[in-house]
Amino acid sequence: MRIALLMFALVGCAGHKGLRIPGPTTKVGSQRTAYVPPEMNETEHVEPASKGTRQGRKVAKAAESFIGNRRMVVHGEKQRYDCSGMVCAAHKKAGIPLSGSSKSLYKKAKDYGVSHKRKRPDVGDIAFFDNTWDRNKNGRRDDRLTHVAIVEHVERDGTITLIHLGSTGITEIKMNMRHPNKKRDAEGKRWNSVLRSQKDGGPVLTAQLCVGFGSLWAISEDDVASR
């Protein structure tokens, strides 16, 4: 009798408009990942951005330690002194054996499913940029993935502090993905730094040139080192 009543209730629920019986659940919870970013089309966050995990904070802290330095040494080994070299050095100092160029780091983030285009990234994320300079010397804006930086801090209004290695060494720059075309707000607060010269009249601000972020701090050490 109880079984008959239960079957009747299930059929009744299934037939009621707006209610559904869940699908197969055999694989729910069977796989775990280190980090799953929000949906790619998510554009706003009401709350302040996440401070990241312990690993993300360690990457940002390592990047901070390089500010003003003209050389980077991690575990007694001198690191490559360019933008991607700084990003890799910060991860190495945080215990993540990362190596590669701007392009290969972008691909690695894509491969592991930790790339995103949220307006509020996590602390420790890698920021990727296109067309920060004319790499192929053809006078056109067709140079993809020419620069990378590390997210150090994210404010409530979306202003991001980045650490990068540029023409003046390892410094902090600002970026606000909510206001990509403005250098400052009405009160004079810096929203976006200039990342390219204005000779050709094209976009020059950080948010205008940023193409997304990657949370490689979220991948296990062995997985990052294997690719």
C-alpha positions as CSV (number, residue, x, y, z in Angstrom):
1,M,0.0,0.0,0.0
2,R,2.8,2.4,0.9
3,I,4.6,1.6,-2.3
4,A,1.5,2.3,-4.3
5,L,0.9,5.7,-2.6
6,L,4.6,6.6,-3.2
7,M,4.3,5.8,-6.9
8,F,1.1,7.8,-7.2
9,A,2.8,10.8,-5.5
10,L,5.7,10.7,-7.9
11,V,3.5,10.4,-11.0
12,G,1.4,13.3,-9.7
13,C,4.6,15.5,-9.2
14,A,5.9,14.6,-12.6
15,G,2.7,15.6,-14.3
16,H,2.3,18.9,-12.5
17,K,3.5,21.9,-14.6
18,G,6.7,23.4,-13.3
19,L,7.9,20.4,-11.3
20,R,10.4,17.9,-12.4
21,I,11.9,14.6,-11.2
22,P,15.7,14.9,-11.1
23,G,17.8,13.1,-13.7
24,P,20.5,10.5,-13.1
25,T,22.6,11.2,-10.0
26,T,25.1,8.4,-10.2
27,K,28.0,10.7,-11.0
28,V,27.1,13.6,-8.7
29,G,30.1,14.2,-6.4
30,S,32.2,11.5,-8.0
31,Q,34.8,14.0,-9.3
32,R,36.3,16.9,-7.4
33,T,38.2,19.8,-8.9
34,A,40.5,22.3,-7.2
35,Y,38.6,25.3,-8.4
36,V,35.6,26.0,-10.6
37,P,35.2,29.7,-11.6
38,P,31.7,31.2,-12.0
39,E,30.0,31.2,-15.3
40,M,31.8,33.0,-18.1
41,N,28.9,35.4,-18.7
42,E,28.7,36.5,-15.1
43,T,29.2,40.3,-15.2
44,E,28.5,41.6,-11.7
45,H,29.3,40.7,-8.2
46,V,27.3,42.4,-5.4
47,E,29.8,41.3,-2.7
48,P,33.5,42.2,-2.7
49,A,35.6,39.8,-4.8
50,S,36.9,36.7,-3.1
51,K,40.3,37.0,-1.5
52,G,41.2,33.7,-3.1
53,T,42.4,30.6,-1.3
54,R,45.6,30.4,0.7
55,Q,47.5,29.5,-2.5
56,G,46.2,32.6,-4.4
57,R,47.2,34.8,-1.5
58,K,50.7,33.2,-1.5
59,V,51.1,34.0,-5.2
60,A,50.1,37.6,-4.7
61,K,52.4,37.9,-1.7
62,A,55.3,36.5,-3.7
63,A,54.7,39.0,-6.5
64,E,54.6,41.8,-3.9
65,S,58.1,40.8,-2.7
66,F,59.5,41.5,-6.2
67,I,58.3,45.1,-6.5
68,G,61.2,47.4,-7.2
69,N,63.7,44.6,-7.8
70,R,65.9,44.4,-10.9
71,R,66.4,40.7,-10.5
72,M,64.4,37.8,-9.2
73,V,65.9,34.9,-7.3
74,V,63.7,32.0,-6.1
75,H,65.2,29.1,-4.1
76,G,68.7,30.3,-5.1
77,E,67.9,30.3,-8.9
78,K,67.8,33.4,-11.0
79,Q,64.5,33.9,-12.8
80,R,63.8,35.2,-16.3
81,Y,63.3,39.0,-16.1
82,D,60.2,39.7,-18.2
83,C,56.5,39.8,-17.6
84,S,55.8,36.1,-17.8
85,G,59.1,35.4,-16.0
86,M,57.8,37.4,-13.1
87,V,54.4,35.7,-13.1
88,C,56.1,32.2,-13.1
89,A,58.6,33.3,-10.4
90,A,55.7,34.4,-8.1
91,H,54.1,31.0,-8.5
92,K,57.4,29.2,-7.9
93,K,57.9,31.1,-4.7
94,A,54.4,30.2,-3.7
95,G,55.2,26.5,-4.2
96,I,53.7,26.1,-7.7
97,P,56.3,25.0,-10.3
98,L,55.0,27.2,-13.2
99,S,56.9,28.0,-16.4
100,G,56.0,29.4,-19.8
101,S,55.2,32.4,-21.9
102,S,52.1,34.6,-21.9
103,K,50.6,32.4,-24.6
104,S,51.4,29.1,-23.0
105,L,50.1,30.3,-19.6
106,Y,46.9,31.4,-21.3
107,K,46.5,28.0,-22.9
108,K,47.3,26.2,-19.7
109,A,44.5,28.1,-17.9
110,K,42.1,27.2,-20.7
111,D,43.1,23.5,-20.7
112,Y,42.4,23.2,-17.0
113,G,39.2,25.2,-17.1
114,V,40.3,28.0,-14.8
115,S,40.2,30.8,-17.3
116,H,37.4,33.4,-16.9
117,K,36.3,36.9,-17.8
118,R,34.8,38.1,-14.6
119,K,35.0,41.8,-13.8
120,R,36.2,40.9,-10.3
121,P,39.0,38.3,-10.4
122,D,40.4,36.5,-7.4
123,V,43.6,37.5,-5.6
124,G,46.5,35.6,-7.2
125,D,44.9,35.3,-10.6
126,I,46.9,36.0,-13.8
127,A,45.6,38.9,-15.9
128,F,46.2,38.5,-19.7
129,F,46.5,41.3,-22.2
130,D,46.5,41.7,-26.0
131,N,48.3,44.4,-28.0
132,T,50.3,46.0,-25.3
133,W,53.0,46.5,-27.9
134,D,53.6,45.9,-31.6
135,R,55.4,42.6,-31.2
136,N,55.5,41.6,-34.9
137,K,56.5,45.2,-36.0
138,N,53.8,45.4,-38.7
139,G,52.0,48.5,-37.4
140,R,48.8,46.7,-36.7
141,R,46.9,45.7,-33.6
142,D,47.1,42.0,-34.2
143,D,49.4,40.9,-31.4
144,R,47.7,38.5,-29.0
145,L,48.7,37.7,-25.4
146,T,51.6,40.2,-25.2
147,H,51.5,40.8,-21.5
148,V,50.6,39.2,-18.1
149,A,50.3,40.5,-14.5
150,I,49.3,39.2,-11.1
151,V,46.1,40.3,-9.2
152,E,47.3,41.7,-5.9
153,H,44.1,43.2,-4.5
154,V,40.4,43.9,-5.6
155,E,38.4,46.7,-4.1
156,R,34.6,46.9,-3.6
157,D,34.2,49.2,-6.5
158,G,36.0,46.7,-8.8
159,T,39.3,48.5,-8.9
160,I,42.1,45.9,-9.3
161,T,45.7,46.4,-8.2
162,L,48.0,44.4,-10.4
163,I,51.7,43.7,-10.1
164,H,53.6,43.5,-13.4
165,L,57.0,43.8,-15.0
166,G,56.9,46.7,-17.4
167,S,59.3,49.2,-18.9
168,T,60.0,50.8,-15.5
169,G,60.5,47.4,-13.7
170,I,58.2,45.6,-11.3
171,T,55.5,47.9,-10.2
172,E,51.8,48.2,-9.3
173,I,49.2,49.3,-11.8
174,K,45.4,49.7,-11.7
175,M,42.5,48.3,-13.7
176,N,38.8,48.5,-13.4
177,M,36.8,46.3,-15.8
178,R,33.5,48.1,-14.9
179,H,34.9,51.3,-16.3
180,P,37.3,50.2,-19.1
181,N,37.5,53.6,-20.9
182,K,38.2,55.9,-18.0
183,K,41.5,56.6,-16.3
184,R,40.0,58.1,-13.1
185,D,36.6,58.5,-11.4
186,A,35.0,61.8,-10.7
187,E,37.0,62.2,-7.5
188,G,40.3,61.6,-9.2
189,K,40.8,58.0,-8.1
190,R,42.8,55.9,-10.5
191,W,40.7,53.4,-12.3
192,N,43.0,52.3,-15.2
193,S,46.7,52.7,-15.9
194,V,48.1,53.4,-19.3
195,L,49.7,50.2,-20.7
196,R,50.6,51.2,-24.2
197,S,51.7,54.4,-25.9
198,Q,49.1,56.5,-27.8
199,K,51.0,56.8,-31.0
200,D,48.5,55.0,-33.2
201,G,45.4,56.3,-31.5
202,G,44.2,52.9,-30.4
203,P,43.2,51.6,-26.9
204,V,45.9,52.1,-24.3
205,L,44.3,51.5,-20.9
206,T,44.7,48.3,-18.9
207,A,40.9,47.3,-18.9
208,Q,40.7,48.1,-22.7
209,L,43.6,45.6,-23.4
210,C,42.7,42.9,-20.8
211,V,41.3,39.7,-22.4
212,G,40.7,37.7,-19.2
213,F,42.1,36.0,-16.2
214,G,43.5,32.6,-15.2
215,S,43.5,31.0,-11.7
216,L,46.5,28.7,-12.1
217,W,47.0,28.9,-8.3
218,A,44.0,26.6,-8.1
219,I,45.7,23.7,-9.9
220,S,47.7,21.1,-8.0
221,E,51.5,21.4,-8.1
222,D,51.9,18.1,-10.0
223,D,49.3,19.0,-12.6
224,V,50.8,22.5,-13.3
225,A,54.3,21.0,-13.7
226,S,53.1,18.3,-16.0
227,R,52.1,20.7,-18.8
